[in-house]
């Protein structure tokens, strides 16, 4: 994320009213970006990303997949943990094959473990 000073320095040569409008926009946007709550297929509040909830299979290191619903192949998955309950956990996940337009694919040694990822 760009720092406030860097963004404002880029606006230096603009006409005064344009500079003021863009400064106000950046002053609002930079400190207010949010991922949002952790719930299944919930869109991030500020990013083009979605939270997905799943559970690993009951057999360790077995491939499993999650329907992502992005309408395109995602770029990345980040582990996320809800702080609204005591059941949140990060588990080791391995990408078992490249994602496609419908699903993301993982393996994990953890069995029957619920988890959440933010997918972009």
Order of alpha helices (4+ residues) and beta strands (2+ residues): alpha-alpha-beta-beta-beta-beta-beta-beta-beta
